[in-house]
Amino acid sequence: MFGKLLDYSPEGQLITLRYEKQTAYLHVLTDKIINVFVPYASKEHRSKAIEGDKEQSVSFTLEKIVGGVMLTTSFLSCRISDDFKLDFYDKNGVLLCADYRGSRVPRFTIQESLIELMKQEGHDVHLTHCTDYPVQCVKTLDKNDCIYGLGDKTGSLNKRYYEYENWNSDIPDPHEDSFKSLYKSIPFFITLKEKGIYGIFYDNTYKSYFNFGKENDGYYSFGSDNGNLDYYFIGGSSMPDIVSSYTYLTGRMPLPQKWTLGYHQSRWGYDSEETFRMIAAKLRECRIPCDAIHFDIDYMERYKVFTWNTSRFTDPGILLSDLKKQGIKAVTIVDPGVKVEEDYPMYEEGIANDYYAKTPDGATYVNAVWPGDAVYPDFGNPAVRKWWGEHLKFYTELGVAGIWNDMNEPASFNGPLPDDVVFTDEGRQTTHAEIHNVYGHNMAKATYEGWKALTGKRPFVITRACYGGSQKYATVWTGDNQSLWTHLRMAIPQQCNLGLSGVAYVGTDIGGFGADTTPELMARWIQTGCFSPLFRNHCAKGSMDQEPWLFGEEVLSIYRKYVELRYSLLPYFYDLCRVCEQTGLPIIRPLVLHYENDINVRNMNDEFLAGESLLVAPVVDQGVTKRLVYLPEGIWYDYWSHEEYRGGDYYPVDAPLDVCPIFVKAGSVIPKAPSQMYVGEIPDPELILEVWPGEGSYVHYHDNGEDFAYREGAYNEYLIENKGNCEVNITKLHEGYKDYPDVRIKYIGV
């Protein structure tokens, strides 16, 4: 307890609050963002997610009121009371979020006398109780509040009534709704109320806990094992407003290279030069467009990073060059664990420079991963990041086009890393307990910065583990999913919540990583996956091969149809990436992002938007050939038949195996590309504009798709106005790049 508020004093936009037992701080960063800070562990924020000064010049007032102080900006108010109780209001005085002041009481309990009886049958039973953490905050929940975010946690889109933990975890078991943690820790969530909306970013890297009404439906809580109470309250007039402010804080996905939005083929088990040549040849033979094949751990010499197994790959440089001639780029996996081995340069250099994590008594810490005994680079040390990044030259000189960071939770085979393993945090010594959740983030940063320095191109970095703000450095996928219908269903809310959490470049392993997929499941997964920014088929050694030609001619034809659809839509997806870099809005979006006042979409788990123009309602259940589709307000058109639908209602829609129901918003302009087997096959393709009935406007973006010249103005931007009745106006908003050789307008429904 803080006790009574004794006094307060502003210094610039930082307000110091002195209580009887504790000092706290509020920092007005913008008119919509207020930082709440209690220095339990340190006076510094030590944020890994937020880089640079985010304070904007803001006018605000502080007024002494009965029982406390009122802080008011042009958009938010915060009532500050005794015991550091904070209540946030919107600009109209509507209460958005209040600290909980009552007693904590669990919503349900299990009688202790029943526990032993239930354990006899193997039930894992625990007493339900209210857990207090060293650092925590408890806030009120209203009856109809919905909660979104927290990255790729399992379960449904709406996280109300669930509890989660942030502790990056490599869990090979089939992921279920009850899982509290997975590979990523993104401590940001959005609360949508009947009237109003807000976001909270709890910037604490220690193991943290979120209980969204499971304990009691009258309140929710978040807390952690250590660190500071350090959260950012974000107000806004809409959900896009909240996402935009959060990504203003933590950074936005940079524009990727265009080829990375193409199709990627991968498998843990492609272990020889002959295999890669066969896969590339078969993709072209089957007319499956493809831009990249991924090299999993089998390409390495005894799983040692920065090596290549030359007994199975005679000359990697020649192989990659030959693949490139076919329009296929190489993406190689790079794990953090460095094999303990004398005369192995990565190990010896790291030891000589003191670059690895240590035990509390100063010895180099050793655990085990794929290469056996291994040591862990201390990526919190800037010198280690620079060293690691410079070594990526090994890959760039061979012609590798992208890096895939895996096992960077960090994973370990000989039990988890102890909390007291010693790491570095930007020159400060700390422990694994604080660094664990940002280990993958720091590795992604090292890879991104190293690749950018070596190539000058936009780095393509994939990471399995990450933290809030990692979207500045890497794309992500949802990890080791399974060939299960439940995992296809879960892919939609996982990707949508990642997008709401700032991580826009996302994907799942198409077909499932573990277990064995079926022809029907593969057909349905490719229909969903072709709208994921990261568009990759990947599976595990020991499971059934799942290349598209292995499921019969019908599935191959369906597979080709949806990969071709993705390639035709690449200009649209590239535009969405540009929008994301500018605003933070994701590519894959839940319907609630744009229709938050429609109660029918607040728990919509099996439909999503690609941008604002396309609504996708895939089949995610076995044997289904007709499904019920909900369309929000407005006029929508069936992508395939062009049939018109009026929004705000449910419609039964035919969905035979080769059809994924897709709908286009009236007045949309959809930019498309001509058929290609890979990005760049046609050096200067025409632009095809699909113009749908109705009125609307669209901004199209065009650059070289590779480097950072666009940041110096080397791009074109076009405003395309759909006036209706087959009338389109095109205005060039910015000129800095070559024009299209041709622009073809295709009017739909004419």
C-alpha positions in Angstrom: 0.0 0.0 0.0 1.2 3.5 -0.9 -0.6 5.4 1.8 -1.9 8.9 1.4 -0.8 11.2 -1.4 1.3 13.8 0.3 2.2 16.1 -2.6 2.9 16.2 -6.3 5.2 18.2 -8.6 5.4 18.5 -12.4 8.7 18.9 -14.2 8.1 19.3 -17.8 5.7 16.5 -18.7 6.9 14.2 -15.8 4.8 14.4 -12.7 6.3 13.1 -9.4 3.8 11.8 -6.9 4.9 11.4 -3.3 3.0 9.1 -1.1 3.6 8.1 2.5 5.4 4.9 1.6 6.4 5.2 -2.0 7.1 7.6 -4.8 5.5 7.1 -8.2 5.6 8.9 -11.6 3.2 9.8 -14.4 4.7 10.9 -17.7 2.5 12.5 -20.3 4.1 11.3 -23.6 1.3 12.4 -26.0 -2.3 13.5 -25.5 -3.3 9.8 -25.7 -0.4 8.1 -23.9 0.4 8.3 -20.2 3.2 6.3 -18.7 2.7 4.9 -15.2 5.9 4.1 -13.4 6.8 2.9 -9.9 10.5 2.3 -9.4 10.5 -0.9 -7.4 13.7 -2.3 -8.9 15.4 0.7 -10.6 14.9 4.3 -11.4 15.4 3.7 -15.1 12.8 2.2 -17.4 15.3 -0.1 -19.2 12.9 -0.7 -22.0 13.8 -3.0 -24.9 10.7 -2.3 -26.8 10.8 1.5 -26.9 13.8 3.2 -28.5 14.3 6.9 -28.6 12.4 9.7 -27.0 8.7 9.3 -27.5 7.6 12.5 -25.7 5.6 15.0 -27.8 5.0 18.5 -26.7 1.6 18.3 -25.0 -0.4 20.8 -23.0 -2.0 19.4 -19.9 -3.5 20.5 -16.6 -3.1 19.4 -13.0 -6.0 20.2 -10.7 -6.3 19.4 -7.0 -9.7 17.9 -6.4 -11.5 16.2 -3.4 -9.6 13.0 -2.7 -6.7 13.6 -5.1 -5.5 15.2 -8.3 -6.9 15.3 -11.8 -4.5 15.2 -14.8 -6.1 16.3 -18.0 -4.9 16.3 -21.6 -6.9 17.2 -24.7 -7.9 13.5 -25.0 -7.5 11.8 -21.6 -8.0 12.5 -17.9 -6.5 10.6 -15.0 -7.8 10.9 -11.5 -5.0 10.2 -9.0 -6.0 9.1 -5.5 -4.5 7.8 -2.3 -2.7 4.4 -2.5 -1.8 5.3 -6.1 -5.2 4.4 -7.4 -5.7 5.7 -10.9 -8.9 6.1 -12.9 -8.7 7.1 -16.6 -11.5 8.9 -18.5 -11.9 9.9 -22.1 -12.3 13.5 -23.2 -16.0 13.4 -22.6 -15.6 12.3 -19.0 -16.6 8.6 -19.6 -14.7 6.2 -17.3 -12.5 3.9 -19.3 -10.4 2.2 -16.7 -10.4 2.2 -13.0 -8.1 0.6 -10.5 -9.9 -2.1 -8.5 -10.5 -1.2 -4.9 -12.4 -4.2 -3.5 -11.4 -7.5 -2.0 -10.1 -10.2 -4.4 -12.3 -13.3 -4.4 -11.9 -16.2 -6.8 -14.8 -16.9 -9.1 -14.8 -20.6 -8.2 -13.1 -22.9 -5.8 -12.5 -26.6 -5.5 -13.0 -28.2 -2.1 -9.7 -29.4 -0.7 -11.3 -32.7 0.3 -12.0 -33.6 -3.3 -8.5 -32.9 -4.6 -6.9 -36.2 -3.4 -9.8 -38.2 -4.8 -9.5 -36.6 -8.2 -5.7 -37.0 -8.2 -6.2 -40.8 -7.9 -7.6 -40.8 -11.5 -4.7 -38.7 -12.7 -6.3 -35.3 -12.7 -3.9 -32.4 -12.2 -5.8 -30.3 -9.7 -4.9 -27.1 -7.9 -6.6 -25.1 -5.3 -7.9 -21.9 -6.8 -6.6 -18.9 -5.0 -5.8 -15.2 -5.6 -2.1 -14.8 -6.4 -0.2 -11.7 -5.4 3.0 -10.9 -7.3 5.8 -8.7 -6.2 4.8 -6.2 -8.9 1.1 -6.1 -9.9 -1.9 -4.0 -10.9 -5.6 -4.9 -10.6 -8.2 -3.1 -12.6 -12.0 -3.3 -12.9 -13.8 -5.3 -15.6 -17.2 -4.4 -16.8 -19.7 -7.0 -17.9 -19.3 -6.8 -21.7 -15.6 -5.8 -21.9 -13.6 -7.7 -24.5 -9.9 -8.1 -24.4 -7.5 -8.6 -27.4 -3.8 -8.8 -28.0 -0.9 -10.5 -26.1 0.6 -11.8 -29.4 0.1 -15.4 -30.4 -1.3 -16.9 -27.3 -3.5 -19.9 -27.9 -7.3 -19.9 -27.8 -9.8 -17.5 -29.1 -9.6 -13.9 -30.4 -11.2 -12.5 -27.2 -9.0 -13.2 -24.2 -11.7 -12.4 -21.6 -11.9 -15.1 -18.9 -8.5 -16.6 -19.7 -5.1 -16.4 -17.9 -1.7 -16.3 -19.5 2.0 -16.1 -18.7 4.8 -14.3 -20.5 7.7 -16.6 -20.5 9.0 -17.5 -23.9 8.7 -21.3 -24.1 9.6 -24.0 -26.6 6.8 -26.5 -26.1 6.7 -29.3 -28.6 3.3 -30.7 -27.4 0.3 -29.9 -29.5 -0.7 -26.4 -28.5 -4.1 -26.2 -26.8 -6.4 -23.4 -25.6 -5.2 -24.0 -22.0 -1.6 -23.2 -22.8 -0.5 -20.1 -20.7 2.6 -19.4 -22.7 4.2 -19.9 -26.0 7.3 -18.6 -27.8 6.6 -14.9 -27.6 6.0 -12.3 -24.8 4.2 -9.3 -26.0 2.6 -7.6 -22.9 0.2 -5.4 -24.8 -3.6 -5.7 -24.8 -6.7 -3.8 -25.8 -9.9 -3.5 -23.8 -13.0 -2.8 -25.9 -15.9 -1.6 -23.8 -19.5 -0.9 -24.7 -18.5 2.8 -24.7 -14.8 3.4 -25.2 -11.6 1.6 -25.8 -8.1 1.7 -24.4 -4.8 -0.2 -24.5 -2.1 -1.1 -21.9 1.5 -1.9 -22.6 3.1 -3.5 -19.5 6.8 -3.0 -20.3 8.3 -5.5 -17.9 10.6 -8.3 -19.2 10.5 -10.6 -16.1 8.1 -13.5 -16.1 4.7 -11.9 -16.0 1.1 -12.9 -15.5 -2.2 -11.8 -17.0 -5.6 -12.9 -15.6 -8.4 -11.4 -17.6 -11.3 -12.2 -15.4 -10.7 -15.9 -14.8 -10.1 -15.2 -11.2 -13.1 -13.0 -10.9 -15.2 -11.4 -13.6 -15.3 -8.1 -11.8 -11.6 -7.4 -12.3 -8.4 -8.3 -14.2 -4.8 -8.2 -13.1 -1.3 -8.2 -14.5 1.9 -8.6 -12.6 5.4 -10.0 -12.6 8.1 -11.6 -10.5 10.4 -8.6 -10.4 11.2 -5.3 -12.0 9.2 -2.1 -12.0 5.5 -1.3 -12.4 5.9 0.3 -15.8 2.9 0.5 -18.0 1.6 2.8 -20.7 -2.1 3.7 -20.8 -3.2 4.4 -24.3 -6.5 6.1 -25.1 -8.0 6.5 -28.5 -11.3 7.0 -30.4 -11.1 3.6 -32.2 -9.2 0.4 -32.2 -7.0 1.5 -35.1 -6.2 4.6 -33.1 -5.0 2.4 -30.2 -2.8 0.2 -32.5 -1.3 3.2 -34.1 -0.3 4.8 -30.8 1.1 1.5 -29.5 3.2 1.0 -32.6 4.3 4.7 -32.3 5.7 3.7 -28.9 7.3 0.4 -29.8 8.1 0.8 -33.5 6.5 -0.3 -36.8 7.3 -3.1 -39.2 9.6 -1.7 -41.9 8.7 -2.2 -45.5 10.0 -5.7 -46.5 11.6 -6.7 -49.8 8.8 -7.6 -52.2 10.0 -11.2 -52.9 9.6 -12.1 -49.2 5.8 -11.8 -49.7 5.9 -14.6 -52.2 5.6 -18.4 -51.5 8.2 -20.2 -49.4 8.8 -23.9 -49.4 10.5 -25.6 -46.4 11.0 -28.8 -44.4 13.2 -30.0 -41.6 14.7 -32.9 -43.5 15.8 -31.3 -46.7 19.4 -32.5 -46.1 21.3 -32.6 -49.4 22.1 -30.7 -52.5 20.1 -33.2 -54.5 17.0 -32.7 -52.4 17.0 -28.9 -52.9 17.6 -29.2 -56.6 14.7 -31.7 -56.8 12.3 -29.5 -54.8 13.1 -26.5 -57.0 12.7 -28.5 -60.2 9.4 -30.0 -59.1 8.0 -26.6 -58.0 8.7 -25.3 -61.5 7.4 -28.4 -63.2 4.1 -28.2 -61.3 3.9 -24.5 -62.0 3.8 -23.5 -58.4 5.1 -20.0 -58.0 7.8 -19.8 -55.4 10.4 -17.2 -54.3 12.3 -19.1 -51.5 13.3 -22.4 -50.2 14.4 -22.6 -46.5 17.4 -24.5 -45.2 16.7 -26.0 -41.8 19.4 -27.3 -39.5 20.5 -30.2 -41.7 22.6 -27.9 -44.0 25.1 -27.3 -41.2 28.1 -29.3 -40.2 27.0 -31.2 -37.1 24.5 -28.4 -36.4 27.3 -25.7 -35.9 26.1 -22.3 -36.8 28.0 -20.4 -39.5 29.1 -23.7 -41.1 28.0 -25.7 -44.1 28.1 -29.5 -44.5 30.2 -29.8 -47.6 29.9 -33.6 -47.7 26.2 -33.2 -48.5 26.5 -29.9 -50.2 29.6 -30.0 -52.5 29.6 -26.2 -53.2 26.8 -24.3 -51.5 27.6 -21.1 -53.5 27.0 -22.9 -56.8 23.8 -24.5 -55.5 22.4 -21.1 -54.3 23.5 -19.5 -57.6 21.7 -22.2 -59.6 18.5 -21.8 -57.4 18.7 -18.0 -58.0 18.7 -18.6 -61.7 15.4 -20.3 -61.3 14.1 -17.4 -59.3 14.4 -19.1 -56.0 16.2 -17.6 -53.0 17.7 -19.3 -50.0 16.8 -18.6 -46.4 18.9 -20.4 -43.8 18.2 -21.2 -40.2 20.6 -19.8 -37.6 20.2 -20.8 -34.0 21.9 -19.0 -31.1 23.5 -22.1 -29.4 27.2 -22.3 -30.3 28.8 -25.7 -30.1 31.5 -26.2 -27.5 34.4 -27.3 -29.6 38.1 -26.4 -29.7 39.2 -24.9 -33.0 35.7 -23.9 -33.9 36.0 -20.2 -34.7 32.6 -19.1 -33.4 33.2 -20.8 -30.1 36.9 -19.8 -29.8 36.3 -16.1 -30.7 33.3 -15.9 -28.3 35.4 -17.4 -25.4 38.3 -15.1 -26.1 36.1 -12.0 -26.1 33.9 -13.0 -23.2 30.8 -13.0 -25.3 28.8 -15.9 -23.7 26.5 -16.0 -20.8 28.1 -17.0 -17.5 27.3 -18.9 -14.3 27.1 -16.8 -11.1 30.7 -17.8 -10.3 32.0 -16.5 -13.6 32.3 -19.7 -15.7 30.9 -19.9 -19.2 27.4 -21.3 -18.9 26.9 -24.6 -20.9 23.6 -26.3 -21.7 22.7 -28.4 -24.8 20.8 -27.9 -28.0 21.1 -29.4 -31.5 25.0 -29.5 -31.6 25.2 -31.0 -28.1 27.0 -29.0 -25.5 26.5 -25.3 -26.4 27.0 -21.8 -25.1 24.7 -18.8 -25.4 25.8 -15.5 -27.0 25.1 -12.6 -24.7 23.0 -10.6 -27.2 22.3 -7.9 -24.6 25.9 -6.8 -25.1 26.2 -4.4 -28.1 29.6 -5.8 -28.9 28.2 -9.3 -29.1 25.4 -8.1 -31.5 28.0 -6.4 -33.7 30.2 -9.5 -33.7 27.3 -11.8 -34.6 26.1 -9.4 -37.3 29.5 -9.2 -38.9 29.7 -13.0 -39.0 26.6 -13.0 -41.2 29.0 -12.2 -44.0 29.5 -16.0 -44.2 25.9 -16.2 -45.5 25.8 -13.1 -47.7 28.9 -14.1 -49.6 27.3 -17.5 -50.4 24.2 -15.7 -51.7 21.8 -16.4 -48.9 18.8 -14.0 -49.0 17.4 -14.2 -45.5 18.0 -15.5 -42.0 15.6 -17.6 -39.9 16.3 -17.4 -36.1 15.0 -20.4 -34.2 15.5 -21.9 -30.7 15.9 -18.4 -29.4 13.6 -18.4 -26.4 16.4 -19.5 -25.6 15.6 -23.3 -25.9 17.7 -25.9 -24.1 17.8 -29.6 -23.9 19.4 -30.2 -20.4 16.6 -28.4 -18.5 15.8 -24.7 -18.6 18.4 -22.1 -18.1 18.5 -21.2 -14.3 17.2 -17.7 -13.5 20.6 -16.7 -12.1 22.6 -17.3 -15.3 24.5 -14.0 -15.9 23.7 -11.9 -19.0 24.3 -8.3 -20.0 21.8 -5.5 -20.5 23.5 -2.8 -22.5 26.6 -2.6 -20.2 24.8 -3.6 -17.0 25.1 -7.0 -15.6 21.8 -8.8 -15.0 20.3 -12.3 -15.0 18.5 -14.7 -17.2 15.3 -14.0 -15.2 15.3 -10.5 -16.7 16.7 -11.2 -20.1 14.9 -14.5 -21.0 11.9 -12.8 -22.6 14.0 -10.4 -24.7 16.7 -12.9 -25.7 15.1 -13.6 -29.1 14.4 -9.8 -29.5 18.1 -9.0 -29.0 19.1 -11.8 -31.4 16.7 -10.5 -34.1 18.1 -7.0 -33.6 21.7 -8.2 -34.0 20.7 -10.1 -37.2 18.7 -7.2 -38.7 21.4 -4.6 -38.1 24.2 -6.9 -39.3 22.4 -7.9 -42.5 21.5 -4.3 -43.2 25.1 -3.2 -42.8 26.4 -6.0 -45.0 23.9 -5.8 -47.9 22.2 -2.4 -47.9 19.0 -4.2 -48.6 15.9 -4.5 -46.4 16.8 -7.5 -44.1 14.5 -10.5 -44.1 14.8 -11.9 -40.6 12.3 -14.5 -39.2 12.3 -15.1 -35.5 10.4 -17.6 -33.3 10.8 -15.8 -30.0 10.3 -12.1 -29.5 9.1 -9.3 -27.3 7.1 -6.1 -27.8 8.8 -4.0 -30.4 10.5 -6.9 -32.2 8.4 -6.0 -35.3 11.1 -3.4 -36.0 13.5 -6.2 -36.8 11.8 -9.4 -37.8 8.8 -11.3 -39.1 7.4 -14.1 -37.0 5.6 -17.4 -37.3 3.5 -19.1 -34.7 6.0 -21.9 -34.1 5.7 -25.7 -34.0 2.0 -26.1 -34.8 0.5 -29.5 -35.8 -1.4 -30.9 -38.7 -4.7 -30.6 -36.9 -7.9 -28.9 -37.8 -7.9 -27.2 -34.4 -4.5 -25.6 -35.3 -5.9 -24.4 -38.6 -8.8 -22.8 -36.7 -6.4 -21.3 -34.2 -4.2 -19.8 -36.9 -6.7 -17.1 -37.5 -7.0 -15.6 -33.9 -3.3 -16.1 -33.4 -2.3 -14.0 -36.4 -5.0 -11.4 -35.7 -3.9 -10.9 -32.1 -0.3 -10.7 -33.3 -1.3 -8.0 -35.7 -3.2 -6.1 -33.0 0.0 -6.4 -30.9 2.1 -4.6 -33.4 3.5 -7.7 -35.1 2.1 -7.4 -38.6 4.4 -9.7 -40.6 3.1 -13.1 -39.4 2.4 -16.6 -40.6 1.8 -20.2 -39.6 3.4 -23.4 -41.0 1.0 -24.3 -43.8 -0.2 -27.9 -43.4 1.2 -28.0 -39.9 4.7 -28.6 -38.7 4.2 -31.8 -36.7 2.0 -34.9 -37.3 0.7 -35.8 -40.7 -1.6 -33.7 -42.8 -4.4 -34.9 -45.0 -5.3 -33.9 -48.6 -8.4 -32.0 -47.4 -6.6 -30.3 -44.5 -3.8 -29.2 -46.9 -6.3 -27.8 -49.4 -8.0 -25.8 -46.7 -4.8 -24.6 -45.1 -3.4 -23.2 -48.3 -6.6 -21.2 -48.8 -6.1 -19.6 -45.4 -2.3 -19.3 -45.6 -2.3 -17.5 -48.9 -3.5 -14.4 -47.0 -0.8 -14.6 -44.3 2.1 -12.2 -44.9 4.6 -15.0 -44.3 3.4 -17.6 -46.7 5.4 -20.8 -45.9 4.7 -24.5 -46.1 6.9 -26.1 -43.4 6.9 -29.5 -41.7 9.0 -31.7 -39.4 11.4 -34.5 -40.0 9.6 -37.7 -39.0 6.2 -36.5 -40.3 4.7 -37.0 -43.7 6.2 -35.0 -46.5 3.8 -32.3 -47.5 5.0 -30.8 -50.7 1.9 -29.8 -52.8 2.3 -32.5 -55.4 2.1 -35.3 -52.9 -1.7 -35.1 -52.4 -3.1 -35.9 -55.8 -4.0 -33.8 -58.8 -7.1 -32.2 -57.2 -5.2 -30.8 -54.3 -2.3 -29.8 -56.5 -4.7 -27.8 -58.7 -6.2 -26.2 -55.6 -2.8 -25.4 -54.2 -1.7 -23.8 -57.5 -4.9 -21.8 -57.7 -4.3 -20.1 -54.3 -0.6 -19.6 -54.7 -1.4 -17.9 -58.0 -4.0 -15.8 -56.2 -1.4 -14.7 -53.7 1.0 -13.7 -56.5 -1.7 -11.8 -58.3 -2.4 -9.9 -55.1 1.2 -9.0 -54.3 0.8 -5.3 -55.2 -2.1 -5.2 -52.7 -0.2 -6.9 -50.0 2.8 -4.7 -50.6 0.6 -1.6 -50.3 -0.7 -3.0 -46.9 3.0 -3.3 -45.8 3.5 0.3 -46.7 0.3 1.3 -44.7 1.7 -0.7 -41.8 5.0 1.1 -41.8 3.1 4.4 -41.8 0.3 3.7 -39.3 1.0 0.3 -37.6 -2.2 -1.3 -38.9 -1.6 -5.0 -39.6 -2.0 -6.8 -42.9 -4.2 -9.6 -41.4 -7.0 -8.0 -39.3 -9.8 -9.2 -37.1 -13.2 -7.8 -38.2 -13.5 -6.1 -34.8 -10.6 -3.8 -35.8 -12.8 -1.9 -38.3 -16.2 -2.8 -37.0 -15.8 -2.5 -33.2 -19.4 -1.3 -32.6 -20.8 -4.5 -34.2 -21.3 -7.0 -31.4 -21.4 -9.8 -34.0 -17.7 -9.6 -34.7 -16.3 -9.1 -31.2 -15.8 -12.9 -30.9 -15.4 -13.7 -34.6 -12.7 -16.4 -34.8 -13.2 -17.9 -38.2 -13.2 -14.8 -40.5 -10.6 -12.1 -41.0 -9.8 -9.1 -43.2 -6.8 -8.6 -45.4 -6.6 -4.9 -45.3 -10.0 -3.2 -45.4 -11.1 -4.4 -48.8 -11.0 -8.2 -48.6 -13.0 -10.3 -46.2 -11.9 -13.9 -46.0 -14.1 -16.6 -44.5 -12.1 -19.9 -44.9 -13.4 -23.4 -44.2 -11.6 -24.6 -41.1 -13.5 -27.8 -40.3 -13.3 -31.2 -41.9 -15.9 -32.2 -44.4 -17.5 -28.8 -44.7 -18.6 -27.6 -48.1 -21.1 -24.9 -47.1 -20.6 -22.4 -44.3 -22.3 -19.4 -42.7 -20.6 -16.1 -43.4 -21.2 -12.9 -41.5 -20.7 -9.7 -43.5 -20.4 -6.4 -41.5 -22.2 -3.2 -42.6 -22.0 -2.0 -46.2 -22.2 -3.7 -49.5 -20.0 -6.7 -50.3 -19.3 -8.7 -53.4 -18.4 -12.4 -53.7 -14.9 -12.4 -55.1 -15.6 -15.5 -57.3 -19.2 -14.9 -58.6 -19.4 -11.1 -58.1 -22.8 -11.6 -56.4 -23.8 -8.7 -54.3 -24.6 -9.0 -50.6 -25.9 -6.4 -48.1 -23.9 -6.4 -44.9 -25.1 -6.7 -41.3 -26.3 -10.2 -41.7 -25.3 -13.9 -42.0 -25.4 -15.8 -45.3 -25.0 -19.5 -46.1 -22.3 -19.7 -48.8 -21.2 -22.7 -50.9 -17.6 -23.7 -50.3 -16.6 -26.8 -52.2 -13.1 -28.0 -51.6 -11.6 -25.7 -54.2 -13.4 -22.6 -52.9 -12.4 -20.3 -50.1 -15.2 -17.7 -49.6 -13.8 -14.2 -50.2 -15.7 -11.0 -50.3 -14.8 -7.5 -51.6 -16.0 -4.3 -50.1 -18.0 -2.2 -52.4 -16.1 0.6 -54.1 -12.8 -1.1 -53.6 -9.8 -0.8 -56.0 -7.6 -3.9 -55.8 -4.2 -3.6 -57.5 -2.9 -6.8 -59.1 0.1 -8.2 -61.0 0.2 -10.4 -64.0 1.0 -14.1 -63.6 4.6 -14.8 -62.5 6.5 -17.8 -61.2 8.5 -15.5 -58.9 8.8 -11.8 -58.1 10.9 -10.2 -60.8 10.3 -12.8 -63.5 8.7 -10.0 -65.4 11.2 -7.1 -64.8 8.6 -4.3 -65.3 5.1 -5.8 -65.0 2.0 -3.9 -65.8 -0.4 -2.8 -63.1 -3.9 -4.2 -63.2 -6.5 -2.3 -61.3 -9.6 -4.3 -60.4 -12.4 -1.7 -59.8 -15.4 -3.0 -57.9 -18.9 -1.4 -58.1 -19.5 1.5 -55.8 -17.4 4.5 -54.8 -14.2 4.7 -52.9 -10.5 5.7 -53.0 -7.3 3.9 -52.8 -3.6 4.8 -52.5 -1.1 2.6 -54.4 2.6 2.5 -53.7 5.4 1.5 -56.0 9.2 1.3 -55.6 12.1 -1.0 -56.4 11.0 -3.5 -53.7 14.6 -4.1 -52.4 16.5 -1.4 -50.7 16.0 1.8 -48.6 16.1 4.3 -51.5 12.4 4.8 -50.9 13.2 6.6 -47.7 15.0 9.2 -49.8 12.0 9.6 -52.0 12.6 7.0 -54.6 9.0 5.8 -55.0 5.7 6.7 -56.7 2.4 7.0 -55.0 -0.9 7.1 -56.7 -4.4 8.2 -55.6 -7.0 6.1 -57.4 -10.5 7.4 -57.1 -13.4 5.1 -57.9 -16.2 7.4 -58.9 -18.6 4.6 -59.7 -20.2 3.9 -63.1 -16.8 2.8 -64.6 -15.2 6.2 -63.9 -11.7 6.2 -62.3 -9.3 9.1 -61.7 -5.6 8.5 -61.1 -3.5 11.2 -59.5 0.2 10.9 -58.8 0.7 12.0 -55.2 4.5 11.5 -55.2 6.9 11.0 -58.1 10.4 9.5 -57.5 10.4 6.2 -59.4 9.8 4.9 -62.9 6.3 4.6 -64.1 4.5 1.3 -64.9 4.8 0.3 -68.6 1.1 0.0 -68.6 -1.9 0.4 -66.3 -4.9 -1.8 -67.2 -8.3 -1.1 -65.5 -10.6 -4.0 -65.1 -14.1 -3.1 -64.1 -15.9 -5.9 -62.2 -19.5 -6.7 -62.8 -19.6 -4.9 -66.2 
